[in-house]
Amino acid sequence: MLIADIIAALEAKAPRRLQEDYDNSGLQIGSPLNECTGVMLCVDATPEVIAEAKKQGCNLVVSHHPLFFKGVRQLVGATPVQVTAMEAIAAGISVYSCHTSLDNAYGGVSWVMAQKLGLTGVSVLDPQYGRLMKLAAMVPADQAELVRLALFDAGAGAIGNYDCCSYSVDGTGSFRALEGANPYVGELLDIHREPEVKVEVILPAALRNRVESALREVHPYEEPAYDFISLANASTRDGSGVYGVLDEPVTPEDLIGRVKQQFNSPVVRCSRLPEGKISRIALCGGSGSSLFGKALASGAQAMITSDTKYHDFVDYSSSLFIIDIGHYESEYCTKEIFYRIITEKFPNFAVYNSVTEKNPINYL
């Protein structure tokens, strides 16, 4: 078992291409080619977590928050981040962080929050735009299925809860092979017409090189004809935050009680309690106040998130019931997600949730 195998399992569910531009998800320290002796899971990689991992015989720490979020110019132990990095390196422990790649992934942080609250009909609150492409490839009719399957294997053709999605149109291609060519069909210097199929598939833009390589590898023509087209479509599953509906509407007081229980939050900050019952709710793990406008547009009556500023309460409290839990409380479920991903892929592998990690914020 290599560290690369663990990373591959995580990135199959939360690919790095989903992370925000400001983020630094991915391998922070270590080599993916090292054999993995065990995994320690945490929200934040700290010196205490590194020590715990070493004690448990784990040489991989998987955290939600990146160890290196801002630039580090030196490693001299001047900050907790530097100390963590130095102790990890000295102990031979790799650190991998899965931050907004997990926040934006289908089944990620906000989806699990919605599941804990019992929401149904859950949808993405702020879908990602402009990260999809369409490939249209002209293929000889007798080779279309081979090419289609190769594109699927490379990651193309996934739409929502479906994969192996494609669209095909029959047509006729024409070409003339010049001196030096080695045509699959036709003769040199003769204009040739061939029954072809136009195969179209959708793919994440980040997979363009992989998909293009797969196409060229299996396509029988020396010079295959194909187009990559950037799309403005929104993702149907990936993005920030979610919204959904409770089967049974609840009072604001009951909703607060449920939130405290499900997220182990001893206190919450909230806006003025609205009248009537609430059923349509938006959620965003971590700092989600930038999505309040999206929550209103979705028809949500309430939104659960963290790190809400005073002026956000002022601006939205009359139209949206805001329930602000702690940042740590909203993202503690990341350890559950990591654990499930790894143990489902590698059932007998040593995976531990950190027990030394504590919420850095105390409530008095």
VOMAR-600073 format. One record per residue (C-alpha): residue number from 1; residue in three letters; x, y, z. Coordinates in steps of 0.5 Angstrom, whole numbers, padded with zeros to 4 digits. Each point is the difference from the previous one (the first is absolute). Layout:
<seq NUM | type ALA | xx X | yy Y | zz Z>;
...
# end
This chain:
<seq 1 | type MET | xx 0000 | yy 0000 | zz 0000>;
<seq 2 | type LEU | xx 0003 | yy 0007 | zz -0002>;
<seq 3 | type ILE | xx -0002 | yy 0006 | zz 0002>;
<seq 4 | type ALA | xx -0002 | yy 0002 | zz -0007>;
<seq 5 | type ASP | xx -0005 | yy -0006 | zz 0001>;
<seq 6 | type ILE | xx -0003 | yy 0004 | zz 0005>;
<seq 7 | type ILE | xx 0000 | yy 0007 | zz -0003>;
<seq 8 | type ALA | xx -0003 | yy -0004 | zz -0007>;
<seq 9 | type ALA | xx -0006 | yy -0002 | zz 0005>;
<seq 10 | type LEU | xx -0001 | yy 0007 | zz 0003>;
<seq 11 | type GLU | xx 0001 | yy 0004 | zz -0007>;
<seq 12 | type ALA | xx -0005 | yy -0005 | zz -0003>;
<seq 13 | type LYS | xx -0005 | yy 0003 | zz 0004>;
<seq 14 | type ALA | xx 0002 | yy 0007 | zz 0001>;
<seq 15 | type PRO | xx 0005 | yy 0001 | zz -0006>;
<seq 16 | type ARG | xx 0005 | yy 0006 | zz 0001>;
<seq 17 | type ARG | xx -0003 | yy 0003 | zz -0007>;
<seq 18 | type LEU | xx -0006 | yy 0002 | zz 0005>;
<seq 19 | type GLN | xx 0004 | yy 0005 | zz 0004>;
<seq 20 | type GLU | xx -0001 | yy 0007 | zz 0000>;
<seq 21 | type ASP | xx 0006 | yy 0004 | zz -0003>;
<seq 22 | type TYR | xx 0002 | yy 0003 | zz 0007>;
<seq 23 | type ASP | xx 0001 | yy -0007 | zz 0003>;
<seq 24 | type ASN | xx 0005 | yy -0005 | zz 0001>;
<seq 25 | type SER | xx -0003 | yy -0007 | zz 0000>;
<seq 26 | type GLY | xx 0005 | yy -0006 | zz -0001>;
<seq 27 | type LEU | xx 0006 | yy -0003 | zz 0002>;
<seq 28 | type GLN | xx 0004 | yy 0005 | zz 0005>;
<seq 29 | type ILE | xx 0006 | yy -0004 | zz 0002>;
<seq 30 | type GLY | xx 0003 | yy -0007 | zz -0002>;
<seq 31 | type SER | xx 0000 | yy -0004 | zz -0006>;
<seq 32 | type PRO | xx -0006 | yy -0004 | zz -0002>;
<seq 33 | type LEU | xx 0004 | yy -0006 | zz -0002>;
<seq 34 | type ASN | xx 0002 | yy -0001 | zz 0007>;
<seq 35 | type GLU | xx -0004 | yy -0007 | zz 0003>;
<seq 36 | type CYS | xx -0005 | yy 0003 | zz 0005>;
<seq 37 | type THR | xx 0000 | yy -0003 | zz 0007>;
<seq 38 | type GLY | xx -0007 | yy 0003 | zz 0002>;
<seq 39 | type VAL | xx -0004 | yy 0006 | zz 0000>;
<seq 40 | type MET | xx -0002 | yy 0005 | zz 0005>;
<seq 41 | type LEU | xx -0006 | yy 0005 | zz -0002>;
<seq 42 | type CYS | xx -0001 | yy 0007 | zz 0003>;
<seq 43 | type VAL | xx -0003 | yy 0007 | zz -0002>;
<seq 44 | type ASP | xx 0007 | yy 0003 | zz 0002>;
<seq 45 | type ALA | xx 0007 | yy -0003 | zz -0001>;
<seq 46 | type THR | xx 0004 | yy 0003 | zz 0007>;
<seq 47 | type PRO | xx 0006 | yy -0003 | zz 0003>;
<seq 48 | type GLU | xx -0005 | yy -0003 | zz 0005>;
<seq 49 | type VAL | xx -0003 | yy -0004 | zz -0006>;
<seq 50 | type ILE | xx 0007 | yy -0002 | zz -0003>;
<seq 51 | type ALA | xx 0002 | yy -0003 | zz 0007>;
<seq 52 | type GLU | xx -0006 | yy -0004 | zz 0001>;
<seq 53 | type ALA | xx 0001 | yy -0002 | zz -0007>;
<seq 54 | type LYS | xx 0007 | yy -0002 | zz 0001>;
<seq 55 | type LYS | xx -0002 | yy -0004 | zz 0007>;
<seq 56 | type GLN | xx -0006 | yy -0004 | zz -0004>;
<seq 57 | type GLY | xx 0005 | yy -0002 | zz -0006>;
<seq 58 | type CYS | xx -0003 | yy 0004 | zz -0005>;
<seq 59 | type ASN | xx 0004 | yy 0004 | zz -0005>;
<seq 60 | type LEU | xx -0005 | yy 0003 | zz -0004>;
<seq 61 | type VAL | xx -0005 | yy 0006 | zz 0003>;
<seq 62 | type VAL | xx -0006 | yy 0002 | zz -0004>;
<seq 63 | type SER | xx -0002 | yy 0007 | zz 0002>;
<seq 64 | type HIS | xx -0006 | yy 0004 | zz -0002>;
<seq 65 | type HIS | xx 0003 | yy 0007 | zz 0001>;
<seq 66 | type PRO | xx 0007 | yy 0001 | zz -0004>;
<seq 67 | type LEU | xx 0006 | yy 0000 | zz 0004>;
<seq 68 | type PHE | xx 0003 | yy 0005 | zz -0005>;
<seq 69 | type PHE | xx -0005 | yy 0005 | zz -0002>;
<seq 70 | type LYS | xx 0004 | yy 0006 | zz 0000>;
<seq 71 | type GLY | xx 0007 | yy 0000 | zz -0003>;
<seq 72 | type VAL | xx 0006 | yy -0002 | zz 0005>;
<seq 73 | type ARG | xx 0006 | yy 0003 | zz -0001>;
<seq 74 | type GLN | xx 0004 | yy -0004 | zz 0005>;
<seq 75 | type LEU | xx 0000 | yy -0006 | zz 0004>;
<seq 76 | type VAL | xx 0003 | yy 0002 | zz 0007>;
<seq 77 | type GLY | xx -0006 | yy -0002 | zz 0005>;
<seq 78 | type ALA | xx -0002 | yy 0007 | zz 0000>;
<seq 79 | type THR | xx -0007 | yy -0001 | zz 0000>;
<seq 80 | type PRO | xx -0005 | yy -0006 | zz 0001>;
<seq 81 | type VAL | xx 0000 | yy -0002 | zz -0007>;
<seq 82 | type GLN | xx 0007 | yy 0000 | zz -0001>;
<seq 83 | type VAL | xx 0001 | yy -0004 | zz 0007>;
<seq 84 | type THR | xx -0005 | yy -0005 | zz -0003>;
<seq 85 | type ALA | xx 0003 | yy -0001 | zz -0007>;
<seq 86 | type MET | xx 0007 | yy -0001 | zz 0003>;
<seq 87 | type GLU | xx -0002 | yy -0005 | zz 0005>;
<seq 88 | type ALA | xx -0004 | yy -0004 | zz -0006>;
<seq 89 | type ILE | xx 0006 | yy 0000 | zz -0004>;
<seq 90 | type ALA | xx 0005 | yy -0002 | zz 0006>;
<seq 91 | type ALA | xx -0005 | yy -0006 | zz 0001>;
<seq 92 | type GLY | xx -0001 | yy -0002 | zz -0007>;
<seq 93 | type ILE | xx -0007 | yy 0002 | zz 0000>;
<seq 94 | type SER | xx -0004 | yy 0003 | zz -0006>;
<seq 95 | type VAL | xx -0006 | yy 0005 | zz 0000>;
<seq 96 | type TYR | xx -0005 | yy 0000 | zz -0005>;
<seq 97 | type SER | xx -0006 | yy 0005 | zz 0001>;
<seq 98 | type CYS | xx -0007 | yy 0000 | zz -0004>;
<seq 99 | type HIS | xx -0003 | yy 0007 | zz 0001>;
<seq 100 | type THR | xx -0004 | yy 0003 | zz -0005>;
<seq 101 | type SER | xx 0000 | yy -0006 | zz -0004>;
<seq 102 | type LEU | xx -0004 | yy -0003 | zz 0005>;
<seq 103 | type ASP | xx -0004 | yy 0006 | zz 0001>;
<seq 104 | type ASN | xx -0002 | yy 0000 | zz -0007>;
<seq 105 | type ALA | xx -0001 | yy -0007 | zz -0001>;
<seq 106 | type TYR | xx -0006 | yy -0004 | zz -0001>;
<seq 107 | type GLY | xx -0001 | yy -0004 | zz 0007>;
<seq 108 | type GLY | xx 0005 | yy 0005 | zz 0003>;
<seq 109 | type VAL | xx -0001 | yy 0004 | zz 0007>;
<seq 110 | type SER | xx -0006 | yy 0004 | zz -0002>;
<seq 111 | type TRP | xx -0004 | yy -0006 | zz -0002>;
<seq 112 | type VAL | xx 0002 | yy -0004 | zz 0006>;
<seq 113 | type MET | xx -0003 | yy 0006 | zz 0004>;
<seq 114 | type ALA | xx -0006 | yy -0001 | zz -0004>;
<seq 115 | type GLN | xx 0000 | yy -0007 | zz 0001>;
<seq 116 | type LYS | xx 0001 | yy 0001 | zz 0008>;
<seq 117 | type LEU | xx -0006 | yy 0005 | zz 0000>;
<seq 118 | type GLY | xx -0005 | yy -0005 | zz -0004>;
<seq 119 | type LEU | xx -0001 | yy 0004 | zz -0006>;
<seq 120 | type THR | xx -0003 | yy -0003 | zz -0006>;
<seq 121 | type GLY | xx 0001 | yy 0003 | zz -0008>;
<seq 122 | type VAL | xx 0007 | yy 0003 | zz 0002>;
<seq 123 | type SER | xx 0003 | yy 0004 | zz -0006>;
<seq 124 | type VAL | xx 0006 | yy 0004 | zz -0001>;
<seq 125 | type LEU | xx -0001 | yy 0007 | zz 0003>;
<seq 126 | type ASP | xx 0006 | yy 0003 | zz -0004>;
<seq 127 | type PRO | xx 0002 | yy -0004 | zz -0006>;
<seq 128 | type GLN | xx 0006 | yy 0000 | zz -0004>;
<seq 129 | type TYR | xx 0000 | yy 0003 | zz -0006>;
<seq 130 | type GLY | xx 0005 | yy 0000 | zz -0006>;
<seq 131 | type ARG | xx 0004 | yy -0006 | zz 0002>;
<seq 132 | type LEU | xx -0003 | yy -0005 | zz -0006>;
<seq 133 | type MET | xx 0002 | yy -0001 | zz -0007>;
<seq 134 | type LYS | xx -0004 | yy -0004 | zz -0005>;
<seq 135 | type LEU | xx 0005 | yy -0004 | zz -0005>;
<seq 136 | type ALA | xx -0003 | yy -0002 | zz -0007>;
<seq 137 | type ALA | xx 0004 | yy -0005 | zz -0004>;
<seq 138 | type MET | xx -0001 | yy -0003 | zz -0007>;
<seq 139 | type VAL | xx 0001 | yy -0007 | zz 0000>;
<seq 140 | type PRO | xx 0000 | yy -0006 | zz -0005>;
<seq 141 | type ALA | xx -0007 | yy -0003 | zz 0001>;
<seq 142 | type ASP | xx 0003 | yy -0007 | zz 0002>;
<seq 143 | type GLN | xx 0005 | yy 0003 | zz 0005>;
<seq 144 | type ALA | xx -0005 | yy 0005 | zz 0004>;
<seq 145 | type GLU | xx -0002 | yy -0005 | zz 0005>;
<seq 146 | type LEU | xx 0008 | yy -0001 | zz 0002>;
<seq 147 | type VAL | xx 0001 | yy 0007 | zz 0000>;
<seq 148 | type ARG | xx -0006 | yy 0002 | zz 0004>;
<seq 149 | type LEU | xx 0002 | yy -0005 | zz 0006>;
<seq 150 | type ALA | xx 0007 | yy 0002 | zz 0000>;
<seq 151 | type LEU | xx -0003 | yy 0007 | zz 0001>;
<seq 152 | type PHE | xx -0004 | yy -0002 | zz 0006>;
<seq 153 | type ASP | xx 0006 | yy -0004 | zz 0003>;
<seq 154 | type ALA | xx 0004 | yy 0007 | zz 0000>;
<seq 155 | type GLY | xx -0006 | yy 0003 | zz 0004>;
<seq 156 | type ALA | xx -0004 | yy 0003 | zz -0006>;
<seq 157 | type GLY | xx -0008 | yy -0001 | zz 0000>;
<seq 158 | type ALA | xx -0002 | yy 0001 | zz 0007>;
<seq 159 | type ILE | xx -0006 | yy 0005 | zz 0001>;
<seq 160 | type GLY | xx -0003 | yy 0000 | zz 0007>;
<seq 161 | type ASN | xx -0002 | yy -0007 | zz 0002>;
<seq 162 | type TYR | xx 0002 | yy -0003 | zz -0007>;
<seq 163 | type ASP | xx 0006 | yy -0002 | zz -0003>;
<seq 164 | type CYS | xx 0002 | yy -0003 | zz -0007>;
<seq 165 | type CYS | xx -0005 | yy 0006 | zz -0003>;
<seq 166 | type SER | xx 0001 | yy 0001 | zz -0007>;
<seq 167 | type TYR | xx -0003 | yy 0003 | zz -0006>;
<seq 168 | type SER | xx 0001 | yy -0003 | zz -0007>;
<seq 169 | type VAL | xx -0001 | yy 0003 | zz -0007>;
<seq 170 | type ASP | xx 0001 | yy -0004 | zz -0007>;
<seq 171 | type GLY | xx 0003 | yy 0004 | zz -0006>;
<seq 172 | type THR | xx 0005 | yy -0001 | zz -0005>;
<seq 173 | type GLY | xx 0008 | yy 0003 | zz 0001>;
<seq 174 | type SER | xx 0004 | yy 0001 | zz -0006>;
<seq 175 | type PHE | xx 0008 | yy 0001 | zz -0001>;
<seq 176 | type ARG | xx 0006 | yy -0001 | zz -0005>;
<seq 177 | type ALA | xx 0006 | yy -0003 | zz 0003>;
<seq 178 | type LEU | xx 0006 | yy 0003 | zz -0003>;
<seq 179 | type GLU | xx 0007 | yy -0002 | zz -0001>;
<seq 180 | type GLY | xx 0003 | yy -0003 | zz 0007>;
<seq 181 | type ALA | xx -0007 | yy -0002 | zz 0003>;
<seq 182 | type ASN | xx -0002 | yy -0007 | zz 0002>;
<seq 183 | type PRO | xx -0007 | yy 0001 | zz 0000>;
<seq 184 | type TYR | xx -0005 | yy -0005 | zz 0004>;
<seq 185 | type VAL | xx -0004 | yy -0001 | zz -0006>;
<seq 186 | type GLY | xx 0000 | yy 0003 | zz -0007>;
<seq 187 | type GLU | xx 0006 | yy 0001 | zz -0005>;
<seq 188 | type LEU | xx 0006 | yy 0005 | zz -0001>;
<seq 189 | type LEU | xx -0002 | yy 0006 | zz -0004>;
<seq 190 | type ASP | xx -0008 | yy -0002 | zz -0001>;
<seq 191 | type ILE | xx -0006 | yy 0004 | zz 0003>;
<seq 192 | type HIS | xx -0003 | yy -0005 | zz 0005>;
<seq 193 | type ARG | xx -0007 | yy 0000 | zz 0003>;
<seq 194 | type GLU | xx -0001 | yy -0004 | zz 0007>;
<seq 195 | type PRO | xx -0006 | yy -0002 | zz 0004>;
<seq 196 | type GLU | xx 0001 | yy 0003 | zz 0006>;
<seq 197 | type VAL | xx -0003 | yy 0001 | zz 0007>;
<seq 198 | type LYS | xx 0001 | yy 0007 | zz 0004>;
<seq 199 | type VAL | xx 0000 | yy -0002 | zz 0007>;
<seq 200 | type GLU | xx -0001 | yy 0006 | zz 0005>;
<seq 201 | type VAL | xx 0001 | yy -0001 | zz 0008>;
<seq 202 | type ILE | xx 0001 | yy 0005 | zz 0006>;
<seq 203 | type LEU | xx 0006 | yy 0000 | zz 0004>;
<seq 204 | type PRO | xx 0003 | yy 0004 | zz 0006>;
<seq 205 | type ALA | xx 0005 | yy 0006 | zz -0004>;
<seq 206 | type ALA | xx 0005 | yy -0003 | zz 0005>;
<seq 207 | type LEU | xx 0000 | yy -0007 | zz -0003>;
<seq 208 | type ARG | xx 0001 | yy 0003 | zz -0007>;
<seq 209 | type ASN | xx 0007 | yy -0003 | zz -0001>;
<seq 210 | type ARG | xx -0002 | yy -0006 | zz 0002>;
<seq 211 | type VAL | xx -0006 | yy -0001 | zz -0004>;
<seq 212 | type GLU | xx 0004 | yy 0003 | zz -0006>;
<seq 213 | type SER | xx 0006 | yy -0005 | zz 0001>;
<seq 214 | type ALA | xx -0005 | yy -0006 | zz 0001>;
<seq 215 | type LEU | xx -0004 | yy 0002 | zz -0007>;
<seq 216 | type ARG | xx 0007 | yy 0000 | zz -0004>;
<seq 217 | type GLU | xx 0002 | yy -0006 | zz 0003>;
<seq 218 | type VAL | xx -0006 | yy -0004 | zz -0003>;
<seq 219 | type HIS | xx -0002 | yy 0004 | zz -0006>;
<seq 220 | type PRO | xx 0002 | yy -0004 | zz -0006>;
<seq 221 | type TYR | xx 0001 | yy 0006 | zz -0004>;
<seq 222 | type GLU | xx 0007 | yy 0004 | zz 0000>;
<seq 223 | type GLU | xx -0003 | yy 0006 | zz 0000>;
<seq 224 | type PRO | xx -0007 | yy 0000 | zz 0004>;
<seq 225 | type ALA | xx -0005 | yy 0005 | zz -0001>;
<seq 226 | type TYR | xx -0002 | yy 0003 | zz 0007>;
<seq 227 | type ASP | xx -0003 | yy 0006 | zz 0003>;
<seq 228 | type PHE | xx 0001 | yy 0002 | zz 0008>;
<seq 229 | type ILE | xx -0005 | yy 0006 | zz 0001>;
<seq 230 | type SER | xx -0001 | yy 0003 | zz 0007>;
<seq 231 | type LEU | xx -0007 | yy 0000 | zz 0003>;
<seq 232 | type ALA | xx -0003 | yy 0005 | zz 0005>;
<seq 233 | type ASN | xx -0004 | yy -0005 | zz 0003>;
<seq 234 | type ALA | xx -0001 | yy -0001 | zz 0007>;
<seq 235 | type SER | xx 0002 | yy -0006 | zz 0004>;
<seq 236 | type THR | xx -0006 | yy -0004 | zz 0002>;
<seq 237 | type ARG | xx 0003 | yy -0002 | zz 0006>;
<seq 238 | type ASP | xx 0007 | yy 0003 | zz 0002>;
<seq 239 | type GLY | xx 0000 | yy 0007 | zz 0003>;
<seq 240 | type SER | xx -0001 | yy 0004 | zz 0007>;
<seq 241 | type GLY | xx -0005 | yy -0001 | zz 0005>;
<seq 242 | type VAL | xx -0007 | yy -0004 | zz -0001>;
<seq 243 | type TYR | xx -0007 | yy 0001 | zz 0001>;
<seq 244 | type GLY | xx -0006 | yy -0005 | zz 0002>;
<seq 245 | type VAL | xx -0006 | yy -0001 | zz 0003>;
<seq 246 | type LEU | xx -0002 | yy -0003 | zz 0007>;
<seq 247 | type ASP | xx -0006 | yy -0005 | zz -0001>;
<seq 248 | type GLU | xx -0003 | yy 0003 | zz 0006>;
<seq 249 | type PRO | xx 0000 | yy 0007 | zz 0001>;
<seq 250 | type VAL | xx 0003 | yy 0002 | zz 0007>;
<seq 251 | type THR | xx 0000 | yy 0007 | zz 0004>;
<seq 252 | type PRO | xx 0006 | yy 0004 | zz 0001>;
<seq 253 | type GLU | xx 0001 | yy -0002 | zz 0007>;
<seq 254 | type ASP | xx 0000 | yy -0008 | zz -0002>;
<seq 255 | type LEU | xx 0005 | yy 0002 | zz -0006>;
<seq 256 | type ILE | xx 0005 | yy 0003 | zz 0005>;
<seq 257 | type GLY | xx -0001 | yy -0006 | zz 0004>;
<seq 258 | type ARG | xx 0001 | yy -0005 | zz -0005>;
<seq 259 | type VAL | xx 0006 | yy 0004 | zz -0003>;
<seq 260 | type LYS | xx 0003 | yy 0000 | zz 0007>;
<seq 261 | type GLN | xx -0001 | yy -0008 | zz 0001>;
<seq 262 | type GLN | xx 0003 | yy -0002 | zz -0007>;
<seq 263 | type PHE | xx 0006 | yy 0005 | zz -0001>;
<seq 264 | type ASN | xx 0002 | yy -0001 | zz 0008>;
<seq 265 | type SER | xx -0001 | yy 0008 | zz 0000>;
<seq 266 | type PRO | xx -0001 | yy 0002 | zz 0007>;
<seq 267 | type VAL | xx -0002 | yy 0007 | zz -0002>;
<seq 268 | type VAL | xx -0002 | yy 0003 | zz -0006>;
<seq 269 | type ARG | xx -0001 | yy 0007 | zz -0003>;
<seq 270 | type CYS | xx -0006 | yy 0002 | zz -0003>;
<seq 271 | type SER | xx -0004 | yy 0005 | zz -0003>;
<seq 272 | type ARG | xx -0007 | yy 0002 | zz 0002>;
<seq 273 | type LEU | xx -0004 | yy -0006 | zz 0001>;
<seq 274 | type PRO | xx -0006 | yy 0001 | zz -0006>;
<seq 275 | type GLU | xx -0007 | yy -0002 | zz 0001>;
<seq 276 | type GLY | xx -0003 | yy -0007 | zz -0002>;
<seq 277 | type LYS | xx 0004 | yy -0006 | zz -0002>;
<seq 278 | type ILE | xx 0006 | yy -0001 | zz -0005>;
<seq 279 | type SER | xx 0001 | yy -0006 | zz -0005>;
<seq 280 | type ARG | xx 0004 | yy 0003 | zz -0005>;
<seq 281 | type ILE | xx 0007 | yy 0000 | zz 0002>;
<seq 282 | type ALA | xx 0007 | yy 0002 | zz -0003>;
<seq 283 | type LEU | xx 0007 | yy -0002 | zz 0003>;
<seq 284 | type CYS | xx 0007 | yy 0001 | zz -0001>;
<seq 285 | type GLY | xx 0006 | yy -0003 | zz 0004>;
<seq 286 | type GLY | xx 0005 | yy 0005 | zz 0002>;
<seq 287 | type SER | xx 0000 | yy 0007 | zz -0002>;
<seq 288 | type GLY | xx -0007 | yy 0001 | zz -0004>;
<seq 289 | type SER | xx -0002 | yy 0007 | zz 0001>;
<seq 290 | type SER | xx 0001 | yy 0002 | zz -0007>;
<seq 291 | type LEU | xx -0005 | yy -0005 | zz -0002>;
<seq 292 | type PHE | xx -0006 | yy 0004 | zz 0004>;
<seq 293 | type GLY | xx -0002 | yy 0003 | zz -0007>;
<seq 294 | type LYS | xx 0000 | yy -0007 | zz -0003>;
<seq 295 | type ALA | xx -0004 | yy -0003 | zz 0006>;
<seq 296 | type LEU | xx -0006 | yy 0005 | zz -0001>;
<seq 297 | type ALA | xx 0000 | yy -0001 | zz -0008>;
<seq 298 | type SER | xx -0001 | yy -0008 | zz 0002>;
<seq 299 | type GLY | xx -0006 | yy 0002 | zz 0004>;
<seq 300 | type ALA | xx 0003 | yy -0002 | zz 0007>;
<seq 301 | type GLN | xx -0003 | yy 0002 | zz 0006>;
<seq 302 | type ALA | xx 0006 | yy -0001 | zz 0004>;
<seq 303 | type MET | xx 0008 | yy -0001 | zz -0001>;
<seq 304 | type ILE | xx 0005 | yy -0004 | zz 0004>;
<seq 305 | type THR | xx 0007 | yy 0002 | zz 0000>;
<seq 306 | type SER | xx 0006 | yy 0003 | zz 0004>;
<seq 307 | type ASP | xx 0004 | yy 0006 | zz 0001>;
<seq 308 | type THR | xx -0006 | yy 0005 | zz -0002>;
<seq 309 | type LYS | xx 0002 | yy 0008 | zz 0001>;
<seq 310 | type TYR | xx -0004 | yy 0005 | zz 0004>;
<seq 311 | type HIS | xx -0002 | yy 0004 | zz -0007>;
<seq 312 | type ASP | xx -0002 | yy -0007 | zz -0003>;
<seq 313 | type PHE | xx -0005 | yy -0001 | zz 0006>;
<seq 314 | type VAL | xx -0002 | yy 0008 | zz -0001>;
<seq 315 | type ASP | xx -0001 | yy -0001 | zz -0008>;
<seq 316 | type TYR | xx -0004 | yy -0007 | zz 0000>;
<seq 317 | type SER | xx -0003 | yy -0001 | zz 0007>;
<seq 318 | type SER | xx -0007 | yy 0003 | zz -0003>;
<seq 319 | type SER | xx 0000 | yy -0005 | zz -0005>;
<seq 320 | type LEU | xx 0004 | yy -0006 | zz 0002>;
<seq 321 | type PHE | xx 0000 | yy -0004 | zz 0006>;
<seq 322 | type ILE | xx 0008 | yy -0001 | zz 0001>;
<seq 323 | type ILE | xx 0002 | yy -0005 | zz 0005>;
<seq 324 | type ASP | xx 0008 | yy 0001 | zz 0001>;
<seq 325 | type ILE | xx 0004 | yy -0006 | zz 0003>;
<seq 326 | type GLY | xx 0007 | yy -0001 | zz 0001>;
<seq 327 | type HIS | xx 0005 | yy -0001 | zz -0006>;
<seq 328 | type TYR | xx 0003 | yy -0006 | zz 0004>;
<seq 329 | type GLU | xx -0007 | yy -0003 | zz 0001>;
<seq 330 | type SER | xx -0002 | yy 0001 | zz -0007>;
<seq 331 | type GLU | xx 0006 | yy -0004 | zz -0003>;
<seq 332 | type TYR | xx 0001 | yy -0005 | zz 0005>;
<seq 333 | type CYS | xx -0004 | yy -0005 | zz -0004>;
<seq 334 | type THR | xx 0006 | yy 0001 | zz -0005>;
<seq 335 | type LYS | xx 0003 | yy -0006 | zz 0004>;
<seq 336 | type GLU | xx -0006 | yy -0004 | zz -0001>;
<seq 337 | type ILE | xx 0000 | yy 0001 | zz -0007>;
<seq 338 | type PHE | xx 0008 | yy -0002 | zz -0001>;
<seq 339 | type TYR | xx -0001 | yy -0006 | zz 0004>;
<seq 340 | type ARG | xx -0006 | yy -0003 | zz -0004>;
<seq 341 | type ILE | xx 0004 | yy 0002 | zz -0006>;
<seq 342 | type ILE | xx 0006 | yy -0004 | zz 0002>;
<seq 343 | type THR | xx -0003 | yy -0006 | zz 0003>;
<seq 344 | type GLU | xx -0005 | yy -0001 | zz -0005>;
<seq 345 | type LYS | xx 0006 | yy -0001 | zz -0005>;
<seq 346 | type PHE | xx 0005 | yy -0003 | zz 0005>;
<seq 347 | type PRO | xx -0005 | yy -0004 | zz 0005>;
<seq 348 | type ASN | xx 0006 | yy -0003 | zz 0004>;
<seq 349 | type PHE | xx 0005 | yy 0006 | zz 0000>;
<seq 350 | type ALA | xx 0002 | yy 0004 | zz 0007>;
<seq 351 | type VAL | xx -0004 | yy 0007 | zz 0000>;
<seq 352 | type TYR | xx -0001 | yy 0004 | zz 0006>;
<seq 353 | type ASN | xx -0004 | yy 0006 | zz 0002>;
<seq 354 | type SER | xx 0005 | yy 0005 | zz 0004>;
<seq 355 | type VAL | xx -0002 | yy 0000 | zz 0007>;
<seq 356 | type THR | xx 0005 | yy 0005 | zz 0002>;
<seq 357 | type GLU | xx -0003 | yy 0005 | zz -0004>;
<seq 358 | type LYS | xx -0005 | yy 0005 | zz 0003>;
<seq 359 | type ASN | xx -0004 | yy 0006 | zz -0002>;
<seq 360 | type PRO | xx 0005 | yy 0006 | zz 0001>;
<seq 361 | type ILE | xx -0006 | yy 0004 | zz 0002>;
<seq 362 | type ASN | xx -0003 | yy -0001 | zz 0007>;
<seq 363 | type TYR | xx -0007 | yy 0002 | zz 0002>;
<seq 364 | type LEU | xx -0001 | yy 0003 | zz 0007>;
# end
